[in-house]
Structure formats: C-alpha cells, structure tokens
Amino acid sequence: MRFCRIVMFAMAAVILAGSASTVRAQVKIGVVDLQRAINETEDGRQAKRRLKKLFDERQQSLNEKQENLKTQKESLERQQDVLSEDALRKKVEQYQADLMELQNEYVQYQQELSTKEAELTQKILEKMQEILRRIGQTDDYTLIIEANEGGVVWVPSNLDLTDVLIQRYNRQAKQGAESGGKKAK
C-alpha cells in the first residue's frame, strides 16, 4: 500500500513537472519603461519642452514676487525701531498676507503644472498602450508589465520592449503627420 502511494506520488510529480514545463514554454512576458518611452519619443520631448516653458514662466513670476518679499522683509527689519507699534503691526500683517499669497500661488502653479503634464502625457500614453496591445497580440506575449509600476528590478534586454515601443511610436507619429500633411494640401 505504501509502495503504491510512493509510485503514484512519483507519477504525479512527473506529470506536474512535464505540464509545468509546457506552461512555462507558453508564457511570454515583456517589460516596458513607459516613463523612458515618453521621454524619448518626439511627442514626449515636445511635451517636456512645453512644460519647461510654462515652468520657467511661472518660476520667473515667483522669483520676482519672492524678491519683493525679501525687500519688504528687509525694510521691516530696518524700520522696526522707527515705526510706531500700530504702523509696524500693519506692515507685518501686510508682509504675512503677501507671503501667504505667494505660497498659495506656488501651490496653484504646482497643481497647474501637474494638470498640464497629465494632459500632455495622457494622449501619448493612450497611443503607447495601443501599440503595446498590438505588440502583445502579434508577438504572442502573455503579459506586458510596466517596469516602474510592477516593481521590476532587473530584466534581460530581450524582454525589454521599451526601445521597440519608442521606435514604433515615432514611426506611427511620423506617418500620421505625413498623411495629415498630404490631406491638408
């Protein structure tokens, strides 16, 4: 009886090992770094340039206001012994109000930049996901995961689809621009 159990266990192990190798042969996993892909496509570079321009404009405005606050603070420090208590209190209140306004403006600019970045990259991501779906279907991938979101620490280069995605995205964008240019003529 015990011998039969051992033989059946051994047979089950052989069957499972055989089927596991069959399953393993059928599984094909790809990895893609979408952030790098966005940064390296033409549309992504263009979006980054637009964001940088917007950031630089906002930063210049904030820097000017910050300089004004610095001057205002220095003036307060110089005048604190000369001004009456009431006048000093009013200037301090104005300084604090201006400081709060600058902080609120900074938060608003940060939110605006985040919103603009999401807006600019959303269309790029949608196109990339469509390209990845086609790659997955035509090349028989079981699964394609995002390297940064999936916690991937290392992947062999033959499983990294990032370069393929960038090339196909740029080619598709170029073809779209060319066909759009022909229609406009």
Rosetta blueprint (number, residue, H / E / L):
1 M L
2 R H
3 F H
4 C H
5 R H
6 I H
7 V H
8 M H
9 F H
10 A H
11 M H
12 A H
13 A H
14 V H
15 I H
16 L H
17 A H
18 G H
19 S H
20 A H
21 S H
22 T H
23 V H
24 R H
25 A H
26 Q H
27 V L
28 K L
29 I E
30 G E
31 V E
32 V E
33 D L
34 L H
35 Q H
36 R H
37 A H
38 I H
39 N H
40 E H
41 T L
42 E H
43 D H
44 G H
45 R H
46 Q H
47 A H
48 K H
49 R H
50 R H
51 L H
52 K H
53 K H
54 L H
55 F H
56 D H
57 E H
58 R H
59 Q H
60 Q H
61 S H
62 L H
63 N H
64 E H
65 K H
66 Q H
67 E H
68 N H
69 L H
70 K H
71 T H
72 Q H
73 K H
74 E H
75 S H
76 L H
77 E H
78 R H
79 Q H
80 Q L
81 D L
82 V L
83 L L
84 S L
85 E H
86 D H
87 A H
88 L H
89 R H
90 K H
91 K H
92 V H
93 E H
94 Q H
95 Y H
96 Q H
97 A H
98 D H
99 L H
100 M H
101 E H
102 L H
103 Q H
104 N H
105 E H
106 Y H
107 V H
108 Q H
109 Y H
110 Q H
111 Q H
112 E H
113 L H
114 S H
115 T H
116 K H
117 E H
118 A H
119 E H
120 L H
121 T H
122 Q H
123 K H
124 I H
125 L H
126 E H
127 K H
128 M H
129 Q H
130 E H
131 I H
132 L H
133 R H
134 R H
135 I H
136 G H
137 Q H
138 T H
139 D L
140 D L
141 Y L
142 T L
143 L E
144 I E
145 I E
146 E E
147 A L
148 N L
149 E L
150 G L
151 G L
152 V L
153 V L
154 W L
155 V L
156 P L
157 S H
158 N H
159 L H
160 D E
161 L L
162 T H
163 D H
164 V H
165 L H
166 I H
167 Q H
168 R H
169 Y H
170 N H
171 R H
172 Q H
173 A H
174 K H
175 Q H
176 G H
177 A H
178 E H
179 S H
180 G H
181 G H
182 K H
183 K H
184 A H
185 K L
